[in-house]
Amino acid sequence: MSPRAPGGAHFVFSHRRHVHQSFLMSMTQDRDTHDTCRPGFRATPALSALLIALGVAGTASGQSLPLVNPSFETPRIPTGFPASTMVDGWQKAPPPPAGFGISAEQWDQMAGTFPNPPAGQPRHLTNADGTQVAFLFAVPGVSLSQQTPYPFIAGNSYNLQVGLRGGGALTPGTQFQLSLYYDNGPLNRVRVASTSVSATDALTSSSTLETFSVSLDPATSAQPWIGRNLGVEVMALSPNGAQGIAYWELDKVQLTSVPEPGTGALLAAGAAVAGLAWVRRRRLS
């Protein structure tokens, strides 16, 4: 007998990469113009210099590191299928040994994507990016990860953000993990920063994704991960506390890097000096 979903539909493991219609049925349940833009506004040279300095300082304060498929929009789920097990740009964890009672085919179907229901329908996410959202079953070890082309840089801090919501029969206390890692050879993943999230009734019943994050403080060049390619991972950490299909919904994955404070301050100071020198030259000419 196949497991039964919360809504009463059977969960069927299909041999196809796009999930059978019965799979995860529970899932488918202008501004005011700024003053500086008003006619007659005139920016003075001193103000221009200040804006230059502030602009450089803001750029130095944080840099977005783009990920592949961060909102799980590809591949597109074919018409007539409520979910897909394919997720471009992301890797799934290898299946557990045969003795665990889960086949490789079943394991593959525990992570994938599904359409965000249209506005006005149950379970619609009001703040999702695009039209698709990823899911991870609440089974320990089910994960999606992505190794980026960005190396860890000494003196930089890093932050990973993910929008999350609980789904299905997910119970309070069930845990999810966000991690930054590097691979130290085949099958040797080293997590350098992790944070866990515990499910709550509010997180499961919400119509919005709640943002959670993990951060890595600046490190010296002596740390073993410096120079290694940075990886991001989202993973179901603990089993669900009740029977029924339980899963995590996720979207809006964002990775940023922040240079050490001294670097940003030097850039800002340099910009300020350059701006004031420009002002002086203008006054003397």
N, C-alpha and C positions, 0 to 999 in steps of 0.2 A: 504494500500500500504506500503510495507516495504521500509526503507530508502535505498537510492542509494549511492553506493561507488563512489569515485572520478573517477574510470575507467569506470563507467557505470554499473557495476555488482550490483545486488540487495544484500542487507545484510539480510540474513535469520537467524532468531533465531531458532536453532535446539533443539529438546529435548534431543539429545545425548550430552555426555560430550565432545566428539570430534566434532569440528565444521564442518558444512556442507561445501561442496566444494566452494560454492559461498561466504563464510564468509571471509571478509578481503582480497579480491582479490588484493587490491592495495598494500598489503604487499609483494606480490610475483612478483609484478613488480620487508767462515770460517775466523776467526780473527787472528791477530798477537799474538804470544805467549808472555806472560808477561815476563819481564826481570828475575823475580825470578824463572822462570821455565827453563831458558836456561842452557845448560850443563856448568859446571864449577862454577855456582853461589853457594856461600856459605854463609848461614845466620849466623851471629855472635851471641853469647849469648845475648848481649845487644839488638840486633835487635829482637831476639826471645821474650825477655821480653816485648819490646814495642808492638810487634804484639799481645801478650797475652792481654795486657792492652787495646789496641784498640778493640780487638775482644769482650771483655766483655762489654766495653762501648757501642759498636754498638748494642749488644744484649739488653742492658738495655734501649736503646733509643726508642725502639718500638717493640711491640709484636703483631703478627697477631692473631686475634681471628677468627678461621674458622667458617664459616656459613654453614648451610645445603643448598645444591643446589645453590651456589652463582652465577652460570652462566646459570641456568635454563635448564640443560641438561636432567632432568628427570621429568616426564616419557617421553619416546621417543614418538614422534608424529607418529601415524600409517601411513603407506604408503597410499597415495591418499588423505590425509587430509592436508590442508594448515595451520591449526592452531589447538590448543587444549586449553581447559579451565582448565585443571588440571596442578598444579604447586606443585611438591613435596616440603615439608618443609616450605611452605609459607601459610599464612592465608589471606583470602579476608575479606574486611569489610562487615558487615551484610547489606542486601538490605534496601533501604529506605522504609518508610511506604507506604502502598498501594495508598494513595492519590497522590503520586508523578508521577503516570502513568508509572512506570517501574516495571515489574514483577520480582520475585526472579530469574526466569530462564534467563530473559534478563540481569539482573544485573550480574549474574554469568559469562556470556559470554563477559563481558567488561574487563576482565583481563585473561591472559593466556600466551601461548608461540606459536611461529611460527618458521619455519626453516629459518636460514640465507641463502638467495639465493646463489648459487654457484658463484665463482669468474667470473667476466665478464658479469654477468646478472645485470639488474637494481636493485637498492636498496641493493646490496651486501655490507655488513659491513666488511671492511678490518681488523679491530682490535677486532672483537668479539672473546670471548673465546668459543671454541667448535662449535657446529653446530646449536644451538637453541638460540633464543633471546626472552625475555619477552615483552609483550605489555600491556599498560593500556590505555583505552579510555580516551579522554579528557573530562571527566564528573566528576564534583566535588565529592570527596569522594571515587572514585574508587581507590583501594589501594592493596598493598601486604605488609605484615608485618611478622616478625619472632621474637619471644621471645627466646633469647639465654640462655644457662645455665651459662653465665658469670655474676657475680654480679658487680655492680658499686663499685669500690674501692676508698676510700678516698685518695686524693693526685694524682690520675691518671687522665690523660686526654684521650679523646676518639675521634676517627675520623672515619666517614663513607664516603666511596667513591662509586659512581655509574657512569657507562658510559651511556650517554643518546643521543638520536637523536629523532627529531620529524618526524612524518609520516602522510600520508594521506593529509587531508585538514587543518592540523594544522596551525594556523595563528600566526603572531608575537604578543607577549604579553600574550599569553596563559601560565598559570603558573603551575608548578610542585613543589612538596615539598619533601624534605628529612628530616627525623627526627630520633632522639634517644629518647626513651621513657621507662617508666616502667608502669606496670599495678597495680593500687591501688584498687584492687578488681574488680569484674565483671563489665564490661561496663564502667570502669572508667580509661581510658588511660590518662597518664600524660606525655606530651612531654616536655623534659627538654632542648632540643636543636633542632632547626629547621632552615632550610634555603630554600628559594624559588628560582626557576629557571624560567626565562621568555624565551619563544620560540623566535627564530629569523629566518630570511630566511636562514642564513648560517647554523644554527643548523638543519634545516629541509632538506636542499639539500646536506648536507655533506655525504661523503662515509665512515666516521669514527664516532665512538662514542666519544663524548666529556666528559671528566671527571668533575664531580661536587662533592662537599663534604660538610659535616656539621661537626663541631667540638664542643666538650664540654670541657671547661677548668677544671683544677683540682678543687675539692671541698673538704670541711672539712667533718668530720663524722657527723656534725650537719644537713647536708642537707638530706631531706626525701628520696631521691633516693639511698643513700649509702646503700649497702647491698641488694638492690632489683635487680632482674634479668634484665639485659639490653635488650631492644628491638630495632629493626631497622624497619623503615617504609618508603615506597616510595608511593606517593599519587598524583593523579591529583587534583590540587587545584582550578582551575577556569574553567568555560566552554569555549569552543572554540568560536572564534569570527565570524565564518561563518558556513554555512550549509555544510553537507557532513561528512563523517566518518573521524575523527581526532584522533590520538593516539600518545602515547609516546612509543619508543622502548628503552629497557634498558638491561644491561648486566654488568658483571664484578663487582659485589657487593663485597666490601672489608671493613672489620672492623678491626681497630687496637687500641691498648691501649699503652699509653706512661707513665711510672712511673714519679713521680715528679723529677725535675732535681737533687735534692740532693741525691736521691737514686742512680741514674746513676753515679754521680760523685764519691760517696763513693765506689761503686763497681769497677769503673775504677782505683781509687787510691789504693784499696786493691789489685787488680790484678798487678798493677805496683810494689808495695812493694814486693809481692810474687815473681814476676819475677826477680827483682833486687837481692833479697835474694838468689834465685837459682843461679844467675850469680856469686855472691860472693862465694857461697859454691863450685862451679865448679873451681873457680880460686884458692881456698885454698887447694883443693884436689890434 
